[in-house]
Amino acid sequence: MLHFEWDERKSAANKKKHGVSFEEAQSVFFDESAIEYDDPEHSDDEDRFILVGKSYLLRVLVVCHCFRRSASVIRIISARKATRRERRARRER
């Protein structure tokens, strides 16, 4: 079972800026066609990852996240709608 966490202030700011709630973003982790990439450029103190997949609202999202407590908790850092290029890359994989 997957467990998620996030900072509530960051979630509210993300919703305002990108129009994507972290509640919607967590649904991307259940998309079997989602693609995950390493994201080493955005953090020096933790391993971050990018997940591109479809949410329960059928929107393709880009979700930045990291794993906590021996990978049993996923911490969502940000989420946004995928660009046309990112959607195409996901389809072509």
N, C-alpha and C positions, 0 to 999 in steps of 0.2 A: 504494500500500500504506500502510495506517495503522500508525503506531508509537505506543506508549503508554509513559508513565512515571508513577511515583508514589512517594511516600515510604513505605517499608515500615512504619515505626512508625504512620503515619497510617492505612495500610491495615489493620493489626491492630486499631487502636482503632475504626475504622469497622466492621469485622466484628463486634467485641464489642458495640458500641452499637446497630447497625442490622441485624445479621445478613446483611450483604451484603458479599461480597468484591470487591475491585477487579478481580479476574480475571473475575468474572461481570459487573461493571459495564461492562467494555470491550466485551462482546458487544452491548450496547445500540446501539453505533455502527454495527452491521451491520443493524439493523432499519430497513427502508425506510420504515416508517410512523412512525418516531420524529419528534418535534417538538422543535426547538431554540429557546430563548429567550435573549435577552441578560439578564445578571444584574449590572447596574452597581452595585447597592446593597452588594455584598459585597466589593468590592476597590477601592482607590484607585490601585493601582500596576500593574494588569494588567486586560485585558478578560476577564471570566468569562462563562460560558454555562451554561445548564441544558438537559439533554437528557432528554426523557421518552420511554421506549420499552420494548420487550419484550426481556428477556434470553434467553439460551439455555435457561434453566430455566423460561421462559414466565411470568416475573414482570415486572410493569410497574415499572420503576425510574426514579428521578429521579437523574441524574448531574450533579454540578457539575464543570466542567472549564475549562481554558484551553488555548490553543495556544502552543507554544514553537517557537523556531527557524524563524521564517517559516512557521508553520502545518504543518510537517512532523511535529511531535510533539504528541500530545495528552496533557496532564498531568491525571490524574484527581485531584480534590480531595476529593470525598465522594460517597457513593451511599447511597440508602435506598429502601425500598419506597414506591411512590406511594400517596397517600391516595385515598380513594374519589372525591373531587372531581377530583383530577388524572387518575385513570383515565378518568372520565367525559369530561373536557375532551379527552383524547386521542382517545377514540372518536368524539366529535362533530365532530372536525376533518376 
